[in-house]
Amino acid sequence: MTATATSARQESHGLLSMIVELRAWIFLLLLVIFFEVWARSAYGQSFVINAYNLQAIGIFATAPLLLGLGQTFVIISAGIDLSVGFTMGLAAVVSAHAANMASGVLGLDLFTAMLFGLVAGIGVALIPGLVNGLLIAKLRVPPFIGTLGMYGVARGAAYLLAGGMTVPVSNAWYAWIGNGRVLGVPILVIITVIVVLLMHYLLSQTRFGQHTYAFGASRAAAVRSGINVSSLTIKLYVLSAVCAGLAGALYSGRFAAGAAQAGEPLLLDSIAAVVIGGASLFGGSGNIAGTVAGALVIATIQYGLVFINVEPFWQFVAVGVVIIISVLVDQSQRRLLGGRKDE
């Protein structure tokens, strides 16, 4: 009888654990069902079986997802990167300037100028990432404070380089990268999918990913096991900055202009995507698939509310509520399933 009860309890915990792990996908499914029912009853058309809607949601999700991919690694390591928004803005401005200079001053063809702009944007993002890593790893500055300081530095640098304005880009290849399609699929979505697959492999199949989980679960245990936590920390924040740099470089192509404030509203979305996707802010848990689901949840909320003619300001309320629910679920999971306790 006791063995039966124990087995039943284990099965119950296993089912509950699976539901909790898949909560972002379950919530995404519920959102899709809600908007589908609304669309059919109010407009007599489908929300899901609509290529335009799916492409719009995909494009909405690309920027916060790119930021969220790097943020996933940082949050799994029990850190946080508050500088990604203006690192993205700095990269967008530098990409625009570099592309213009390459085609104008250097006389390069438009394709090469586009590549030059992309590389310059990603390259300049290495600077705030490296500084963040050094501050946190070498000087033991708390991640919240260190990256908040870099938030201000990157913000000021981006506005100074842009002269307080947007920097227009006139490059047909750059515009194609930002707005073109291959077989009906936006180039931005294709690039993001490729980056997602690379990040998934890096986190789940490499020693770097294993060390990231170990570091987030217990710094002391990671040190005792021989992991160079200082080097790992620097690499994590550089990786986060590179993702932000890529997002900024692509922004300039999508909008034909670099803007210092490009990523400012996306900081919350990048963290929200990771948290909604199941990562714990206490470190040691999370995955790329969950972050993808979290970004799609946010994009579906944002586009769906516009689709049903709700004031756009309700997007912030909806995303905030989802974040709170996700954190409450995470806390409940810890209590019910014997997870790591808050200290």
Secondary structure as a PSIPRED ss2 file (coil, helix, strand):
# PSIPRED VFORMAT (PSIPRED V4.0)

   1 M C   1.000  0.000  0.000
   2 T H   0.000  1.000  0.000
   3 A H   0.000  1.000  0.000
   4 T H   0.000  1.000  0.000
   5 A H   0.000  1.000  0.000
   6 T H   0.000  1.000  0.000
   7 S H   0.000  1.000  0.000
   8 A H   0.000  1.000  0.000
   9 R H   0.000  1.000  0.000
  10 Q H   0.000  1.000  0.000
  11 E H   0.000  1.000  0.000
  12 S H   0.000  1.000  0.000
  13 H H   0.000  1.000  0.000
  14 G H   0.000  1.000  0.000
  15 L H   0.000  1.000  0.000
  16 L H   0.000  1.000  0.000
  17 S H   0.000  1.000  0.000
  18 M H   0.000  1.000  0.000
  19 I H   0.000  1.000  0.000
  20 V H   0.000  1.000  0.000
  21 E H   0.000  1.000  0.000
  22 L C   1.000  0.000  0.000
  23 R H   0.000  1.000  0.000
  24 A H   0.000  1.000  0.000
  25 W H   0.000  1.000  0.000
  26 I H   0.000  1.000  0.000
  27 F H   0.000  1.000  0.000
  28 L H   0.000  1.000  0.000
  29 L H   0.000  1.000  0.000
  30 L H   0.000  1.000  0.000
  31 L H   0.000  1.000  0.000
  32 V H   0.000  1.000  0.000
  33 I H   0.000  1.000  0.000
  34 F H   0.000  1.000  0.000
  35 F H   0.000  1.000  0.000
  36 E H   0.000  1.000  0.000
  37 V H   0.000  1.000  0.000
  38 W H   0.000  1.000  0.000
  39 A H   0.000  1.000  0.000
  40 R H   0.000  1.000  0.000
  41 S H   0.000  1.000  0.000
  42 A H   0.000  1.000  0.000
  43 Y C   1.000  0.000  0.000
  44 G C   1.000  0.000  0.000
  45 Q C   1.000  0.000  0.000
  46 S C   1.000  0.000  0.000
  47 F C   1.000  0.000  0.000
  48 V C   1.000  0.000  0.000
  49 I C   1.000  0.000  0.000
  50 N C   1.000  0.000  0.000
  51 A H   0.000  1.000  0.000
  52 Y H   0.000  1.000  0.000
  53 N H   0.000  1.000  0.000
  54 L H   0.000  1.000  0.000
  55 Q H   0.000  1.000  0.000
  56 A H   0.000  1.000  0.000
  57 I H   0.000  1.000  0.000
  58 G H   0.000  1.000  0.000
  59 I H   0.000  1.000  0.000
  60 F H   0.000  1.000  0.000
  61 A H   0.000  1.000  0.000
  62 T H   0.000  1.000  0.000
  63 A H   0.000  1.000  0.000
  64 P H   0.000  1.000  0.000
  65 L H   0.000  1.000  0.000
  66 L H   0.000  1.000  0.000
  67 L H   0.000  1.000  0.000
  68 G H   0.000  1.000  0.000
  69 L H   0.000  1.000  0.000
  70 G H   0.000  1.000  0.000
  71 Q H   0.000  1.000  0.000
  72 T H   0.000  1.000  0.000
  73 F H   0.000  1.000  0.000
  74 V H   0.000  1.000  0.000
  75 I H   0.000  1.000  0.000
  76 I H   0.000  1.000  0.000
  77 S C   1.000  0.000  0.000
  78 A C   1.000  0.000  0.000
  79 G C   1.000  0.000  0.000
  80 I C   1.000  0.000  0.000
  81 D C   1.000  0.000  0.000
  82 L C   1.000  0.000  0.000
  83 S C   1.000  0.000  0.000
  84 V H   0.000  1.000  0.000
  85 G H   0.000  1.000  0.000
  86 F H   0.000  1.000  0.000
  87 T H   0.000  1.000  0.000
  88 M H   0.000  1.000  0.000
  89 G H   0.000  1.000  0.000
  90 L H   0.000  1.000  0.000
  91 A H   0.000  1.000  0.000
  92 A H   0.000  1.000  0.000
  93 V H   0.000  1.000  0.000
  94 V H   0.000  1.000  0.000
  95 S H   0.000  1.000  0.000
  96 A H   0.000  1.000  0.000
  97 H H   0.000  1.000  0.000
  98 A H   0.000  1.000  0.000
  99 A H   0.000  1.000  0.000
 100 N H   0.000  1.000  0.000
 101 M H   0.000  1.000  0.000
 102 A H   0.000  1.000  0.000
 103 S H   0.000  1.000  0.000
 104 G H   0.000  1.000  0.000
 105 V C   1.000  0.000  0.000
 106 L C   1.000  0.000  0.000
 107 G C   1.000  0.000  0.000
 108 L C   1.000  0.000  0.000
 109 D C   1.000  0.000  0.000
 110 L H   0.000  1.000  0.000
 111 F H   0.000  1.000  0.000
 112 T H   0.000  1.000  0.000
 113 A H   0.000  1.000  0.000
 114 M H   0.000  1.000  0.000
 115 L H   0.000  1.000  0.000
 116 F H   0.000  1.000  0.000
 117 G H   0.000  1.000  0.000
 118 L H   0.000  1.000  0.000
 119 V H   0.000  1.000  0.000
 120 A H   0.000  1.000  0.000
 121 G H   0.000  1.000  0.000
 122 I H   0.000  1.000  0.000
 123 G H   0.000  1.000  0.000
 124 V H   0.000  1.000  0.000
 125 A H   0.000  1.000  0.000
 126 L H   0.000  1.000  0.000
 127 I H   0.000  1.000  0.000
 128 P H   0.000  1.000  0.000
 129 G H   0.000  1.000  0.000
 130 L H   0.000  1.000  0.000
 131 V H   0.000  1.000  0.000
 132 N H   0.000  1.000  0.000
 133 G H   0.000  1.000  0.000
 134 L H   0.000  1.000  0.000
 135 L H   0.000  1.000  0.000
 136 I H   0.000  1.000  0.000
 137 A H   0.000  1.000  0.000
 138 K C   1.000  0.000  0.000
 139 L C   1.000  0.000  0.000
 140 R C   1.000  0.000  0.000
 141 V C   1.000  0.000  0.000
 142 P C   1.000  0.000  0.000
 143 P H   0.000  1.000  0.000
 144 F H   0.000  1.000  0.000
 145 I H   0.000  1.000  0.000
 146 G H   0.000  1.000  0.000
 147 T H   0.000  1.000  0.000
 148 L H   0.000  1.000  0.000
 149 G H   0.000  1.000  0.000
 150 M H   0.000  1.000  0.000
 151 Y H   0.000  1.000  0.000
 152 G H   0.000  1.000  0.000
 153 V H   0.000  1.000  0.000
 154 A H   0.000  1.000  0.000
 155 R H   0.000  1.000  0.000
 156 G H   0.000  1.000  0.000
 157 A H   0.000  1.000  0.000
 158 A H   0.000  1.000  0.000
 159 Y H   0.000  1.000  0.000
 160 L H   0.000  1.000  0.000
 161 L H   0.000  1.000  0.000
 162 A H   0.000  1.000  0.000
 163 G C   1.000  0.000  0.000
 164 G C   1.000  0.000  0.000
 165 M C   1.000  0.000  0.000
 166 T C   1.000  0.000  0.000
 167 V E   0.000  0.000  1.000
 168 P E   0.000  0.000  1.000
 169 V C   1.000  0.000  0.000
 170 S C   1.000  0.000  0.000
 171 N C   1.000  0.000  0.000
 172 A H   0.000  1.000  0.000
 173 W H   0.000  1.000  0.000
 174 Y H   0.000  1.000  0.000
 175 A H   0.000  1.000  0.000
 176 W H   0.000  1.000  0.000
 177 I H   0.000  1.000  0.000
 178 G H   0.000  1.000  0.000
 179 N H   0.000  1.000  0.000
 180 G C   1.000  0.000  0.000
 181 R E   0.000  0.000  1.000
 182 V E   0.000  0.000  1.000
 183 L C   1.000  0.000  0.000
 184 G C   1.000  0.000  0.000
 185 V E   0.000  0.000  1.000
 186 P E   0.000  0.000  1.000
 187 I H   0.000  1.000  0.000
 188 L H   0.000  1.000  0.000
 189 V H   0.000  1.000  0.000
 190 I H   0.000  1.000  0.000
 191 I H   0.000  1.000  0.000
 192 T H   0.000  1.000  0.000
 193 V H   0.000  1.000  0.000
 194 I H   0.000  1.000  0.000
 195 V H   0.000  1.000  0.000
 196 V H   0.000  1.000  0.000
 197 L H   0.000  1.000  0.000
 198 L H   0.000  1.000  0.000
 199 M H   0.000  1.000  0.000
 200 H H   0.000  1.000  0.000
 201 Y H   0.000  1.000  0.000
 202 L H   0.000  1.000  0.000
 203 L H   0.000  1.000  0.000
 204 S H   0.000  1.000  0.000
 205 Q H   0.000  1.000  0.000
 206 T C   1.000  0.000  0.000
 207 R H   0.000  1.000  0.000
 208 F H   0.000  1.000  0.000
 209 G H   0.000  1.000  0.000
 210 Q H   0.000  1.000  0.000
 211 H H   0.000  1.000  0.000
 212 T H   0.000  1.000  0.000
 213 Y H   0.000  1.000  0.000
 214 A H   0.000  1.000  0.000
 215 F H   0.000  1.000  0.000
 216 G H   0.000  1.000  0.000
 217 A H   0.000  1.000  0.000
 218 S C   1.000  0.000  0.000
 219 R H   0.000  1.000  0.000
 220 A H   0.000  1.000  0.000
 221 A H   0.000  1.000  0.000
 222 A H   0.000  1.000  0.000
 223 V H   0.000  1.000  0.000
 224 R H   0.000  1.000  0.000
 225 S C   1.000  0.000  0.000
 226 G C   1.000  0.000  0.000
 227 I C   1.000  0.000  0.000
 228 N C   1.000  0.000  0.000
 229 V H   0.000  1.000  0.000
 230 S H   0.000  1.000  0.000
 231 S H   0.000  1.000  0.000
 232 L H   0.000  1.000  0.000
 233 T H   0.000  1.000  0.000
 234 I H   0.000  1.000  0.000
 235 K H   0.000  1.000  0.000
 236 L H   0.000  1.000  0.000
 237 Y H   0.000  1.000  0.000
 238 V H   0.000  1.000  0.000
 239 L H   0.000  1.000  0.000
 240 S H   0.000  1.000  0.000
 241 A H   0.000  1.000  0.000
 242 V H   0.000  1.000  0.000
 243 C H   0.000  1.000  0.000
 244 A H   0.000  1.000  0.000
 245 G H   0.000  1.000  0.000
 246 L H   0.000  1.000  0.000
 247 A H   0.000  1.000  0.000
 248 G H   0.000  1.000  0.000
 249 A H   0.000  1.000  0.000
 250 L H   0.000  1.000  0.000
 251 Y H   0.000  1.000  0.000
 252 S H   0.000  1.000  0.000
 253 G H   0.000  1.000  0.000
 254 R H   0.000  1.000  0.000
 255 F H   0.000  1.000  0.000
 256 A C   1.000  0.000  0.000
 257 A E   0.000  0.000  1.000
 258 G E   0.000  0.000  1.000
 259 A C   1.000  0.000  0.000
 260 A C   1.000  0.000  0.000
 261 Q C   1.000  0.000  0.000
 262 A C   1.000  0.000  0.000
 263 G C   1.000  0.000  0.000
 264 E C   1.000  0.000  0.000
 265 P C   1.000  0.000  0.000
 266 L H   0.000  1.000  0.000
 267 L H   0.000  1.000  0.000
 268 L H   0.000  1.000  0.000
 269 D H   0.000  1.000  0.000
 270 S H   0.000  1.000  0.000
 271 I H   0.000  1.000  0.000
 272 A H   0.000  1.000  0.000
 273 A H   0.000  1.000  0.000
 274 V H   0.000  1.000  0.000
 275 V H   0.000  1.000  0.000
 276 I H   0.000  1.000  0.000
 277 G C   1.000  0.000  0.000
 278 G C   1.000  0.000  0.000
 279 A C   1.000  0.000  0.000
 280 S C   1.000  0.000  0.000
 281 L C   1.000  0.000  0.000
 282 F C   1.000  0.000  0.000
 283 G C   1.000  0.000  0.000
 284 G C   1.000  0.000  0.000
 285 S C   1.000  0.000  0.000
 286 G C   1.000  0.000  0.000
 287 N C   1.000  0.000  0.000
 288 I H   0.000  1.000  0.000
 289 A H   0.000  1.000  0.000
 290 G H   0.000  1.000  0.000
 291 T H   0.000  1.000  0.000
 292 V H   0.000  1.000  0.000
 293 A H   0.000  1.000  0.000
 294 G H   0.000  1.000  0.000
 295 A H   0.000  1.000  0.000
 296 L H   0.000  1.000  0.000
 297 V H   0.000  1.000  0.000
 298 I H   0.000  1.000  0.000
 299 A H   0.000  1.000  0.000
 300 T H   0.000  1.000  0.000
 301 I H   0.000  1.000  0.000
 302 Q H   0.000  1.000  0.000
 303 Y H   0.000  1.000  0.000
 304 G H   0.000  1.000  0.000
 305 L H   0.000  1.000  0.000
 306 V H   0.000  1.000  0.000
 307 F H   0.000  1.000  0.000
 308 I C   1.000  0.000  0.000
 309 N C   1.000  0.000  0.000
 310 V C   1.000  0.000  0.000
 311 E C   1.000  0.000  0.000
 312 P C   1.000  0.000  0.000
 313 F C   1.000  0.000  0.000
 314 W H   0.000  1.000  0.000
 315 Q H   0.000  1.000  0.000
 316 F H   0.000  1.000  0.000
 317 V H   0.000  1.000  0.000
 318 A H   0.000  1.000  0.000
 319 V H   0.000  1.000  0.000
 320 G H   0.000  1.000  0.000
 321 V H   0.000  1.000  0.000
 322 V H   0.000  1.000  0.000
 323 I H   0.000  1.000  0.000
 324 I H   0.000  1.000  0.000
 325 I H   0.000  1.000  0.000
 326 S H   0.000  1.000  0.000
 327 V H   0.000  1.000  0.000
 328 L H   0.000  1.000  0.000
 329 V H   0.000  1.000  0.000
 330 D H   0.000  1.000  0.000
 331 Q H   0.000  1.000  0.000
 332 S H   0.000  1.000  0.000
 333 Q H   0.000  1.000  0.000
 334 R H   0.000  1.000  0.000
 335 R H   0.000  1.000  0.000
 336 L H   0.000  1.000  0.000
 337 L H   0.000  1.000  0.000
 338 G C   1.000  0.000  0.000
 339 G C   1.000  0.000  0.000
 340 R C   1.000  0.000  0.000
 341 K C   1.000  0.000  0.000
 342 D C   1.000  0.000  0.000
 343 E C   1.000  0.000  0.000
